[in-house]
Amino acid sequence: MMLTNTNMAPYRLNVEPVRHPLSIREFFEFYDSDDPYHNAALTWLQDAIEKADPMILDSRADWFSVWSQGGKR
C-alpha cells in the first residue's frame, strides 16, 4: 500500500541559473545564417534593443559610424 498526501505540493528547488556576461563579438564569430535558432535569437535581440532604446540601431549611432568604416572583408 502506498501512502500519499494530497496536501503536499511537489518539491521544487528555487535555484537561479548562473549568470555571466555575454560578448556580442562571439555572436558575430559563431553566427550561422542557416540556423533558425540563431535567426530567431537575433530577432528577439533586435526587438529588445528597439524597446530599450531605438537609437541604438540607428544609422546615426556612433558605434555604427565606426563599424561602417571597416567595410566588408
C-alpha positions in Angstrom: 0.0 0.0 0.0 1.4 3.4 -1.0 0.7 6.3 1.3 0.1 9.7 -0.4 -0.5 13.1 1.0 -2.7 15.1 -1.4 -2.0 18.3 0.5 1.7 18.3 -0.4 2.9 20.2 -3.4 5.8 18.8 -5.5 9.1 19.9 -4.1 11.0 22.3 -6.4 14.4 23.8 -5.8 14.3 27.6 -6.0 17.7 28.0 -7.7 18.6 30.8 -10.0 20.7 29.8 -13.1 24.3 31.0 -13.0 24.6 34.3 -14.9 27.6 35.6 -16.8 28.0 38.5 -19.2 27.8 37.6 -22.9 30.1 39.0 -25.6 28.4 40.3 -28.7 31.7 39.7 -30.6 31.2 35.9 -30.0 27.8 36.1 -31.6 29.3 37.6 -34.7 32.0 35.0 -34.7 29.8 31.9 -34.4 26.6 33.2 -36.2 25.2 30.7 -38.7 22.7 32.4 -41.0 21.3 29.0 -41.9 20.5 28.2 -38.3 16.8 29.0 -37.5 17.7 29.3 -33.8 20.3 31.9 -34.4 17.9 33.8 -36.6 15.1 33.7 -34.1 17.5 34.8 -31.3 18.7 37.7 -33.4 15.1 38.8 -34.0 14.4 38.7 -30.2 17.6 40.6 -29.5 16.7 43.3 -32.1 13.2 43.6 -30.6 14.7 44.0 -27.1 17.2 46.6 -28.3 14.5 48.6 -30.1 12.3 48.5 -26.9 15.2 49.6 -24.7 16.4 52.4 -27.0 15.5 52.7 -30.7 18.6 55.0 -31.3 21.0 52.1 -30.6 20.1 50.6 -34.0 20.0 53.9 -35.9 22.4 54.7 -38.7 23.3 57.9 -36.8 24.6 55.9 -33.8 28.3 56.4 -33.0 29.0 52.7 -33.0 27.5 52.3 -36.5 29.7 55.1 -37.8 32.8 53.3 -36.6 31.6 49.9 -37.7 30.8 51.1 -41.2 34.3 52.4 -41.8 35.7 48.8 -41.8 33.9 47.7 -44.9 33.4 44.0 -45.9 36.5 41.8 -46.0 
